Amino acid sequence: MLALSAGKSVLRLLPPLVLTAEEASEVGGKLAEVLCASDE
């Protein structure tokens, strides 16, 4: 849940450069991986 909230916050802060949902999912997935890795 925390990763999802953080991902949404980051996407809101970014300029509208993410044109497709697929790209947004890819960015969110990478962000989640980084957050999960930092939790360990």
Secondary structure, 3 states (H helix, E strand, C coil): CHHHHHHHHHHHHCCCCCCCHHHHHHHHHHHHHHHHHHHC
